[in-house]
């Protein structure tokens, strides 16, 4: 096994080999997750700190479970009551954490570039669990892993549609990067106000009409619409958004047979995705959550035992 | 120092000369070795003689934020950087919106540097820079302010801005405007474009600047009152200024060394030392700004010296304050452009001496026989490493940090006095 990375800050430095190695390991760990005793001693004696300075349930729980199933000692810091909230700088907070000799820090932060910033300040491994609008590499990897099982590791010739607020989405950025590396065609669909400027220079096809965007796709990643976008003047109303860009049954008919639906969560049922679709048999939304634990176990294993 | 001195072997307008100084005046300029032999002589081995420079846009942070910079360290950086005239922006704390702040600044500068460099406070256009009520501009003018500006918080209200231009004109103060549409630029951390999209940072579109440039040009034209546009950073603004000047609108403009040299790629790794407002733009903007300087569309070059403490910049990108510390490095950076054949020495003298003198009615004598000694001896070949120790300013926040630059001021005469001499190590 070869793993030469010190940190996971975004998808960019990962090779195809790295990505398939993660998928392969995730598959092995998924098997552990099905056992009655869901624990292996791989990371016994290793210390993992979860520093989430932004609210998170699924990602944080997922990392927590992943680390514990590998027998690592996990410590988590919450938003409320963190010293950063009391005015301490991020630098001082992470230097303080490092002084307690952790082996790896998982960080979630509202500022783009925060994970990179942290990685330049400390010596232990850093995994980015989402920084601002910039990157969410473990989400992209779990999305990739989820589809790898459906697609039998055949990413080429497939088309993925990412639907929704691309401009403010770290998930979209990391997904685009990952699926491009794997050879999947990526489409985006959103109102122009939720697309970044110069999006046409990205390796994607851009649609403003959801029906056309769905034509011939193999998977759809539906993004959460942050309710504050309306206040910022980017949308007239949630109602109008859901009428034009909310994913519902009629769109699936236009997609390829066997189309899969994903959502990184948390969902706004009835806004970006109809309740019917969320619970449909095309939906992989809970498979994504399940895959998340396995992928994060794979990553912790690689960072803490291989390099 | 003797009252008589020969400054030997320096280039003045491409000619190697000796300068004979007597009682602070230039008594003679002649070919090397042709002057009296019995005088004290300092030989400079072909360094460059430039007139003392003017920096019309500096943040000295004093009063109020002396941990970033104070009048003493700021002026020390200025004099070592070749500047004899320093215009200090009004965003101090408290804001320079009344006589007592102006007087405090002038007194402190005179106390530490009785022989110069000279500080010229810029008055706040509105009280507290709040964009609501005009500051007492006559009072500020009489107290010694050289110009007026709402600094980094442009006045949104066009009616108020129009009245401010009229009132300031009566008070004999030129309005310097930071051109930025506050809505388009809201919460932005860098230039808007491909890179901001990739980094996940809120971008500032060039049109945020250009829109305000056009407002100012149209008001200046309508009122026939001059206006000065601060730190122009993009091609679109240059096109508008070109149009305005062709129409005869009384508009002048400035840019900074960083907009002439660096593009947004400097922030690709979230480098907060390159975070500045307006943000670093793109290659084509840089080329447009260079051409505008050469052709006089942009009149002057300023540093927009914006010192910050190291810990303030050592944070995630969007949280870092904007600004680059510029007084120490400006001349070396401009020299890079001369070496690249993008600017000439004449451009530098025009943009940092002649034109500022004209726009702000300063008494600039230049370097001539019979004139008072106001010049710097600049060695274009002297390499120096930019470190916290070599920067005189308290602000170490420059993308040059850790790099080696070429060109250093060896000595600086202001009003006939030697006010700065490079210490040899």
HADDOCK unambig.tbl for C-alpha pairs under 7 A between the chains (distance, minus, plus):
assign (segid A and resid 90 and name CA) (segid B and resid 315 and name CA) 6.70 0.50 0.50
assign (segid A and resid 91 and name CA) (segid B and resid 315 and name CA) 6.80 0.50 0.50
assign (segid A and resid 111 and name CA) (segid B and resid 316 and name CA) 6.38 0.50 0.50
assign (segid A and resid 111 and name CA) (segid B and resid 318 and name CA) 6.80 0.50 0.50
assign (segid A and resid 112 and name CA) (segid B and resid 199 and name CA) 6.91 0.50 0.50
assign (segid A and resid 112 and name CA) (segid B and resid 200 and name CA) 5.88 0.50 0.50
assign (segid A and resid 112 and name CA) (segid B and resid 201 and name CA) 6.40 0.50 0.50
assign (segid A and resid 113 and name CA) (segid B and resid 270 and name CA) 6.39 0.50 0.50
assign (segid A and resid 113 and name CA) (segid B and resid 316 and name CA) 6.26 0.50 0.50
assign (segid A and resid 113 and name CA) (segid B and resid 317 and name CA) 6.70 0.50 0.50
assign (segid A and resid 114 and name CA) (segid B and resid 316 and name CA) 5.26 0.50 0.50
assign (segid A and resid 117 and name CA) (segid B and resid 316 and name CA) 6.20 0.50 0.50
assign (segid A and resid 132 and name CA) (segid B and resid 200 and name CA) 6.85 0.50 0.50
assign (segid A and resid 133 and name CA) (segid B and resid 200 and name CA) 4.47 0.50 0.50
assign (segid A and resid 133 and name CA) (segid B and resid 201 and name CA) 6.96 0.50 0.50
assign (segid A and resid 134 and name CA) (segid B and resid 198 and name CA) 6.96 0.50 0.50
assign (segid A and resid 134 and name CA) (segid B and resid 199 and name CA) 5.39 0.50 0.50
assign (segid A and resid 134 and name CA) (segid B and resid 200 and name CA) 4.13 0.50 0.50
assign (segid A and resid 196 and name CA) (segid B and resid 197 and name CA) 5.70 0.50 0.50
assign (segid A and resid 197 and name CA) (segid B and resid 193 and name CA) 5.96 0.50 0.50
assign (segid A and resid 197 and name CA) (segid B and resid 194 and name CA) 6.89 0.50 0.50
assign (segid A and resid 197 and name CA) (segid B and resid 197 and name CA) 6.89 0.50 0.50
assign (segid A and resid 198 and name CA) (segid B and resid 193 and name CA) 6.26 0.50 0.50
assign (segid A and resid 198 and name CA) (segid B and resid 194 and name CA) 5.68 0.50 0.50
